[in-house]
Amino acid sequence: MSKRKHLGVYAGSFDPLTVGHLWMIEQGVRLFDQLVVALGLNPDKRYTFSPEERLNMLRDSLGHYPGLQITSFTNQYLIHYAQSIGATHILRGIRSAADYEYERSMRNINGDLDSGICSVFLMPPRDIAEVSSSLVKGLVGPEGWREVVKKYVPDPVYQRLTARGPA
């Protein structure tokens, strides 16, 4: 009997990539035979970094994972993107009760659209549970921000943030 390959997809805007995202990706690499990290592009959303910059930050930060695929998709539901690449699982993170409610609803809608793709939810450890891209962007600017932000992002992201400076 041949073993079925488990292909997971972990999607986000990664604007910017944080240590919370890295934790999720590390877990995904352990859980699945292959993991696709997909940059979701919404043409109606305003981003701090361009799609090319975000893809480069992903590549620079994640290049040491063998077999990890980094890609992007535009103007498409995640479940449809997952179908298009043959994913068996969608990996999502839950940091709070609000995340849980949102992700529960999305899981149910995704299940309506394709019951064959399983959603997997992970809760990050306490020390990074509050870290988000929005939090990181909100920390940039005040005096001493560089020292504060450094612990929440991988080095390639930190280098780009410091080169860019406050908005």
Backbone bond lengths (Angstrom), bond angles and torsions (degrees), N, CA, C in turn:
res aa  C-N    CA-C-N  psi(-1)  N-CA   C-N-CA  omega(-1)  CA-C   N-CA-C  phi
1 M - - - 1.438 - - 1.530 108.19 -
2 S 1.329 116.81 128.05 1.462 119.98 -179.10 1.526 109.88 -85.17
3 K 1.307 114.85 144.46 1.455 121.16 -179.92 1.521 109.44 -80.81
4 R 1.316 116.59 132.95 1.467 121.64 178.02 1.523 109.08 -73.47
5 K 1.297 116.36 135.14 1.462 121.33 177.43 1.523 109.21 -78.74
6 H 1.316 115.36 135.95 1.461 121.73 178.76 1.523 108.56 -105.16
7 L 1.319 115.50 112.01 1.459 122.58 179.82 1.519 108.57 -106.88
8 G 1.313 115.63 116.25 1.460 120.79 178.65 1.510 110.65 -102.24
9 V 1.328 115.37 150.64 1.460 120.78 174.01 1.525 107.80 -125.86
10 Y 1.325 115.13 130.37 1.457 122.53 176.70 1.520 106.11 -119.78
11 A 1.318 115.82 113.67 1.462 120.71 -174.16 1.520 110.96 -116.14
12 G 1.312 115.21 152.47 1.449 121.75 176.23 1.513 110.34 -175.50
13 S 1.320 115.15 176.09 1.467 119.17 176.01 1.527 110.21 -84.86
14 F 1.327 117.69 -26.36 1.461 123.45 177.25 1.532 110.82 48.78
15 D 1.334 114.93 50.99 1.469 121.59 -175.88 1.520 111.13 -119.55
16 P 1.331 118.45 72.13 1.465 129.62 2.83 1.525 112.17 -100.15
17 L 1.321 114.20 174.10 1.460 122.94 171.99 1.523 108.72 -63.96
18 T 1.340 116.81 136.30 1.472 121.57 -178.65 1.527 110.65 -122.41
19 V 1.339 115.79 173.67 1.463 119.89 175.74 1.533 110.75 -66.40
20 G 1.318 117.35 -25.67 1.468 120.16 174.37 1.518 111.28 -65.58
21 H 1.330 116.67 -43.89 1.468 120.24 175.01 1.528 110.50 -61.00
22 L 1.337 116.34 -43.05 1.467 119.54 -179.36 1.524 111.18 -60.00
23 W 1.337 116.61 -40.94 1.460 119.73 178.29 1.526 110.67 -60.95
24 M 1.331 116.12 -44.66 1.472 120.24 179.15 1.531 110.67 -61.08
25 I 1.320 116.68 -42.96 1.460 120.92 -179.10 1.526 110.73 -65.66
26 E 1.321 117.36 -42.44 1.468 120.57 177.00 1.527 110.96 -58.39
27 Q 1.328 116.13 -42.82 1.466 119.69 178.58 1.527 110.64 -66.47
28 G 1.331 116.91 -41.28 1.459 121.07 179.30 1.521 112.53 -61.86
29 V 1.327 116.43 -39.66 1.460 120.66 177.31 1.528 110.06 -61.86
30 R 1.321 116.92 -36.80 1.468 121.28 178.79 1.523 112.36 -73.16
31 L 1.330 116.87 -34.51 1.467 121.16 -174.01 1.529 114.67 -81.17
32 F 1.323 116.48 -34.76 1.457 120.20 -170.81 1.522 111.58 -113.38
33 D 1.336 115.07 154.37 1.462 119.87 175.25 1.527 110.36 -64.30
34 Q 1.310 116.14 -34.23 1.460 121.63 176.46 1.523 107.62 -146.12
35 L 1.342 115.78 143.90 1.458 121.44 177.68 1.525 109.03 -124.98
36 V 1.321 114.66 132.47 1.461 121.96 173.36 1.522 107.20 -107.13
37 V 1.319 116.88 122.99 1.452 122.59 173.06 1.518 105.66 -97.79
38 A 1.328 115.56 114.95 1.466 120.80 -171.89 1.518 110.97 -115.14
39 L 1.299 115.71 122.81 1.453 122.73 175.95 1.521 107.36 -80.97
40 G 1.328 115.74 112.99 1.463 119.98 178.26 1.520 109.76 -85.22
41 L 1.317 116.13 127.40 1.462 121.58 -177.57 1.516 109.90 -112.40
42 N 1.319 115.25 118.09 1.454 121.79 177.02 1.527 106.97 -108.92
43 P 1.345 118.25 111.82 1.460 119.99 -175.79 1.526 114.11 -63.14
44 D 1.317 117.79 -16.23 1.462 121.40 -179.09 1.527 112.96 -91.73
45 K 1.321 117.59 -6.63 1.467 121.50 -176.59 1.529 110.26 -97.83
46 R 1.319 116.01 144.47 1.468 121.70 178.23 1.528 109.20 -95.45
47 Y 1.324 116.12 125.83 1.456 122.20 -177.13 1.522 110.69 -113.23
48 T 1.328 116.05 156.20 1.459 122.00 174.83 1.526 110.19 -76.66
49 F 1.327 116.35 -43.14 1.456 121.95 -178.94 1.527 110.08 -110.30
50 S 1.316 116.28 148.03 1.469 121.31 178.38 1.531 109.31 -69.25
51 P 1.328 117.23 162.37 1.471 119.11 176.89 1.537 111.78 -56.89
52 E 1.330 117.17 -40.45 1.463 120.48 -179.72 1.531 110.89 -63.99
53 E 1.335 116.99 -42.06 1.466 120.39 178.50 1.526 110.49 -63.13
54 R 1.331 116.90 -43.33 1.469 120.02 -179.20 1.522 111.37 -66.81
55 L 1.329 117.39 -40.35 1.468 119.70 176.65 1.522 110.55 -64.10
56 N 1.322 117.36 -40.52 1.471 120.21 177.53 1.520 111.50 -64.24
57 M 1.342 117.51 -40.91 1.460 119.64 177.44 1.527 110.94 -63.19
58 L 1.335 116.97 -39.13 1.464 120.55 176.41 1.524 110.15 -62.31
59 R 1.323 116.71 -48.90 1.474 120.34 -179.13 1.526 111.13 -61.36
60 D 1.331 116.65 -45.26 1.465 120.73 -178.48 1.525 111.95 -65.28
61 S 1.323 117.29 -33.73 1.464 121.80 -176.95 1.520 113.40 -86.49
62 L 1.342 116.98 -23.20 1.466 120.15 -171.81 1.518 114.05 -118.35
63 G 1.315 117.35 5.64 1.457 121.51 -175.07 1.515 114.96 -60.16
64 H 1.315 118.21 -18.97 1.462 121.36 -177.77 1.528 113.86 -82.30
65 Y 1.318 117.84 -4.18 1.469 120.44 178.46 1.525 109.60 -91.02
66 P 1.328 117.76 111.65 1.470 119.08 179.45 1.524 110.59 -67.51
67 G 1.303 115.42 137.75 1.453 120.60 175.83 1.511 115.29 79.83
68 L 1.322 117.65 -2.95 1.464 120.32 177.58 1.519 108.58 -76.73
69 Q 1.307 116.07 131.01 1.465 120.47 179.35 1.522 108.88 -106.41
70 I 1.312 116.69 133.93 1.457 122.75 177.47 1.508 107.73 -116.37
71 T 1.322 115.39 126.77 1.462 120.15 -175.83 1.523 109.44 -149.89
72 S 1.322 115.93 -174.27 1.468 120.00 177.95 1.521 109.59 -144.39
73 F 1.316 114.25 161.38 1.467 120.40 173.96 1.518 108.21 -145.70
74 T 1.325 115.41 153.17 1.461 121.16 -173.80 1.515 111.05 -127.65
75 N 1.338 115.60 137.79 1.456 122.35 169.39 1.531 112.69 49.81
76 Q 1.327 114.86 48.41 1.458 121.15 -176.37 1.524 107.99 -144.48
77 Y 1.314 117.16 142.21 1.456 119.47 173.11 1.524 108.62 -65.17
78 L 1.326 115.87 143.92 1.456 120.17 179.86 1.527 111.26 -57.65
79 I 1.317 118.30 -40.93 1.468 120.70 -179.10 1.529 110.87 -61.50
80 H 1.327 117.52 -37.42 1.468 120.14 178.46 1.526 110.79 -71.26
81 Y 1.323 116.70 -37.42 1.458 119.17 174.90 1.533 109.44 -62.96
82 A 1.329 116.97 -45.85 1.468 121.14 178.85 1.528 110.65 -56.78
83 Q 1.318 117.50 -43.22 1.468 121.33 176.80 1.524 110.79 -59.29
84 S 1.338 115.89 -43.94 1.469 120.84 -174.45 1.528 112.95 -64.24
85 I 1.342 117.42 -25.17 1.469 119.79 179.50 1.527 112.09 -103.28
86 G 1.318 116.78 1.49 1.461 120.54 179.14 1.518 113.94 76.84
87 A 1.335 117.33 26.87 1.463 121.09 179.86 1.518 110.75 -66.88
88 T 1.321 114.97 144.95 1.460 121.17 175.15 1.522 111.05 -101.11
89 H 1.355 115.93 -18.38 1.466 121.11 -176.51 1.525 111.46 -142.71
90 I 1.315 115.08 149.15 1.455 122.74 170.10 1.526 106.25 -114.16
91 L 1.319 116.25 127.32 1.457 121.97 -179.03 1.521 109.20 -99.81
92 R 1.346 115.79 128.57 1.466 121.15 -179.39 1.517 109.66 -136.28
93 G 1.316 115.76 152.21 1.447 121.30 178.90 1.514 111.51 -108.03
94 I 1.317 115.62 146.57 1.462 121.60 177.61 1.526 107.48 -126.52
95 R 1.346 115.69 115.50 1.470 120.87 -179.38 1.516 112.36 -104.48
96 S 1.337 117.24 -20.09 1.463 120.09 -172.56 1.522 110.11 -151.98
97 A 1.323 115.03 173.95 1.468 120.38 176.70 1.528 110.49 -62.76
98 A 1.317 116.85 -37.29 1.473 120.10 178.32 1.526 110.43 -64.19
99 D 1.337 117.31 -42.63 1.469 120.48 175.84 1.520 110.13 -59.37
100 Y 1.338 116.23 -43.71 1.460 120.31 -178.94 1.529 110.95 -58.19
101 E 1.308 117.02 -48.18 1.471 120.16 -178.49 1.524 111.41 -61.60
102 Y 1.324 116.07 -44.55 1.466 120.04 179.06 1.531 110.57 -63.31
103 E 1.330 116.90 -49.16 1.462 120.86 -177.00 1.527 112.13 -66.47
104 R 1.332 117.76 -34.26 1.460 121.03 176.43 1.522 110.08 -61.90
105 S 1.328 116.37 -44.91 1.464 120.48 178.63 1.521 111.45 -63.20
106 M 1.327 115.88 -44.74 1.467 119.26 179.88 1.525 111.42 -64.59
107 R 1.331 116.91 -38.87 1.457 120.13 177.97 1.523 110.73 -60.90
108 N 1.325 116.71 -41.12 1.457 120.32 179.68 1.525 111.84 -67.10
109 I 1.316 117.26 -41.46 1.471 120.21 177.11 1.524 109.84 -65.22
110 N 1.344 116.31 -45.53 1.464 119.47 178.12 1.520 110.97 -59.83
111 G 1.327 117.12 -39.61 1.462 121.18 177.45 1.518 112.11 -62.53
112 D 1.330 116.75 -35.62 1.465 120.12 175.58 1.527 111.12 -64.73
113 L 1.343 115.93 -36.73 1.463 120.97 -177.05 1.523 112.81 -81.35
114 D 1.335 117.19 -31.36 1.462 121.42 178.27 1.525 108.95 -161.22
115 S 1.311 116.25 98.08 1.462 120.56 -177.32 1.522 112.39 -73.49
116 G 1.326 118.27 -7.57 1.457 121.87 -178.87 1.518 114.11 -85.47
117 I 1.328 117.61 -12.30 1.463 120.90 178.20 1.527 107.68 -101.46
118 C 1.323 114.98 120.90 1.459 121.56 -174.59 1.526 110.57 -91.15
119 S 1.318 116.76 134.78 1.466 121.54 173.76 1.521 108.76 -90.39
120 V 1.325 116.04 132.35 1.457 122.98 179.09 1.524 107.15 -117.38
121 F 1.336 116.18 126.05 1.463 121.49 -177.77 1.519 110.00 -111.76
122 L 1.332 115.32 133.80 1.455 120.99 177.08 1.524 109.51 -124.89
123 M 1.321 114.95 146.33 1.464 121.39 175.88 1.518 107.94 -109.05
124 P 1.325 117.30 123.21 1.464 119.66 -179.61 1.524 111.45 -69.86
125 P 1.326 116.61 159.83 1.454 119.73 177.40 1.530 111.32 -63.96
126 R 1.299 115.51 157.44 1.461 123.15 -174.69 1.529 113.32 -52.65
127 D 1.322 117.99 -38.94 1.463 119.77 -174.47 1.527 114.12 -69.37
128 I 1.341 117.53 -14.66 1.470 119.42 176.61 1.529 112.67 -125.64
129 A 1.315 116.79 7.94 1.464 121.11 -174.55 1.526 113.18 -61.58
130 E 1.308 117.71 -27.51 1.475 120.29 -177.72 1.521 113.24 -93.40
131 V 1.315 117.53 -4.47 1.461 121.18 -175.20 1.528 109.91 -76.18
132 S 1.325 115.35 127.01 1.460 122.00 175.69 1.517 108.33 -143.43
133 S 1.319 116.45 164.64 1.466 120.67 176.44 1.520 110.26 -60.67
134 S 1.317 117.48 -40.91 1.469 121.12 179.46 1.521 110.96 -62.16
135 L 1.334 116.87 -42.12 1.461 120.56 177.76 1.525 110.20 -59.80
136 V 1.333 116.74 -47.64 1.465 121.03 -178.53 1.521 110.35 -60.11
137 K 1.323 117.15 -47.57 1.470 119.79 -179.70 1.523 111.42 -62.44
138 G 1.333 116.71 -33.59 1.459 120.81 178.79 1.515 113.66 -71.78
139 L 1.322 117.39 -20.83 1.461 121.75 179.43 1.531 112.89 -83.37
140 V 1.324 117.35 -18.56 1.461 121.60 -177.40 1.523 110.04 -74.25
141 G 1.329 115.92 129.16 1.457 119.63 173.83 1.510 116.06 131.34
142 P 1.329 118.83 -59.17 1.474 119.05 -177.25 1.528 111.67 -63.24
143 E 1.304 115.07 160.34 1.461 120.88 178.55 1.527 109.83 -52.64
144 G 1.322 115.55 133.00 1.457 121.81 178.86 1.524 114.65 83.71
145 W 1.325 117.77 7.68 1.465 120.37 -175.22 1.518 113.11 -61.35
146 R 1.319 117.34 -32.93 1.468 119.47 -176.88 1.532 111.91 -60.27
147 E 1.329 117.04 -42.68 1.469 120.95 179.85 1.528 110.90 -67.32
148 V 1.313 116.42 -36.92 1.470 120.58 -178.72 1.531 110.58 -70.46
149 V 1.326 116.83 -47.42 1.469 121.79 -174.40 1.528 111.77 -68.64
150 K 1.320 117.46 -31.50 1.472 122.07 -174.14 1.529 113.44 -52.65
151 K 1.332 117.51 -35.81 1.466 119.46 -176.54 1.535 113.50 -80.04
152 Y 1.317 117.36 -6.58 1.468 120.36 -176.49 1.525 114.88 -106.09
153 V 1.339 116.72 -4.06 1.468 119.60 -177.55 1.529 109.74 -136.58
154 P 1.345 116.91 153.32 1.465 118.53 174.43 1.532 110.37 -68.54
155 D 1.324 116.18 159.72 1.461 120.91 -174.35 1.533 114.39 -55.63
156 P 1.346 120.61 -44.45 1.473 118.66 179.05 1.540 113.05 -59.05
157 V 1.316 116.65 -33.41 1.469 120.83 177.61 1.526 109.25 -72.80
158 Y 1.315 116.62 -43.43 1.465 121.11 178.71 1.534 110.38 -57.67
159 Q 1.320 116.17 -43.66 1.474 119.77 179.82 1.525 110.85 -60.40
160 R 1.320 117.31 -41.52 1.485 119.78 179.10 1.516 112.14 -70.39
161 L 1.327 116.43 -39.09 1.466 119.67 177.84 1.523 111.53 -62.54
162 T 1.317 117.35 -44.52 1.461 119.87 -178.64 1.527 111.52 -70.62
163 A 1.319 117.69 -33.86 1.466 120.85 177.18 1.530 110.56 -66.54
164 R 1.332 115.87 -36.57 1.468 121.53 -178.64 1.523 111.20 -76.76
165 G 1.341 115.72 -40.36 1.464 120.37 -178.13 1.510 112.04 74.80
166 P 1.327 116.20 -178.14 1.467 120.48 179.94 1.535 111.38 -61.33
167 A 1.321 114.80 147.59 1.480 119.81 -179.57 1.505 111.62 -72.11
